Amino acid sequence: MKIIVNQNSVLLPTNRFDYSAHIDGDEPDDDGRMLVGWGKTQREAVEELFNALDEAFDEKAAREAQRLFDEAEKAEIEKSEKETHEAVRYLKNADGYNPWPNGKRPRI
């Protein structure tokens, strides 16, 4: 991974944006955003870029964890529905079966 650091000549009352850092070849996403670090020095810009990378990785990991959770939940619901259908089918097949002699429950 190659990091590109630029010195910006922006006339701002602060020097917080004197340097920017981005990954070589990185393209903006669908919203026009890309990972960029800003800083007073080259080092600050690169550190901010690394922080942005960490946050992006955490967001991606969170989305993946949510996807896996949703898949597991869907599988559990499907399993539960299958078991319910099997129980209903069993009860329908058992319809008319009376376990009590003479069709009456014995008195206790």
N, C-alpha and C positions, 0 to 999 in steps of 0.2 A: 504494500500500500504506500503510495507516494502522496505526501502532503505538500500542497502548494501554499505558500505564505506570500501575501501581497502587502506592500506598504501603500496605504491609501492617502491621497492628498485631498482630504475633505476639510473645508474650512468650517469647523465646528468649534464652539467654545470649550469642548472637552477633547481630551486626547484618548478617550476610551475606545475609539474606533480607528486608531492610527494603523492597525494591522488587522488583516483578515486571514483566516486559514480554511482551506477546504481540501477534500480528497480529489486527487487528479482523476478526471474522467467522470466525476459525480455529476449527474444530471438532475434538474429539478423534477419533483414528483408531479402528479396530476394537478395539484393545487399551486404549482409554481414555486414550491419551497424546496430548499436543499440544505444540507447540514453545513453550517458555516460557524466558525468561532471568531469572535472579535476581541481585541485587547489593546492595551497601551503599548505592549511589547509583542515581539514574535512569540515568545514563550506563553504569554497569557492567551494569545489567540489560539495557539495549538492546544493548550489545556482546556479552553472553552469548547473547542471542537471535540476533544475526547469526551468531555462531559455530555455534549450533545449526542455523540455516538452511544454512550452508555444509556442515556434516556431512550433513544430510538430502539436499542436492543431490548431494554426492559419492556417497552410498549409492545414490541413484536413478540417477546416471550409471553407477555400477558395475553395477547390475542390468541396465540397458539394454545396456551393453557385453557382459555375459555372455549376454544374450538373443541379441544379434547374432552372437556367437561360436558359440552353440549352433545357430543357424539355418544359419550357414555350414558348420559341421561336419556337420550333417544333410544339407545339399545335397551336400557332398563325398562322404559315404557313399553317398547315392542315386546319384550320378554313377558312383562306383566299382562299385556293384552293377550298374548298367546296363551298364557296360563289360564286367564279368565275364559277364553274361548274353549279351551280344553275342558274346563270344569263345567261350563254350560253344556257342551256336547255330552259329557259323561252323565249329567243330570237328565238330559233329554233321553239318552239311551236307557237310563234307569227308570224312566217314567213307567208307572204301572207296577213296579216292583214293591211289594209290601213285605217287610221283614218279620211282621208279626203273624203268628199262627191264626188262622181263621179271619185274617184281615183286621183284627182288633188288638189294641195294645193291652197286655195283661195288667191286671190290677196289682198294686204292691201293698 
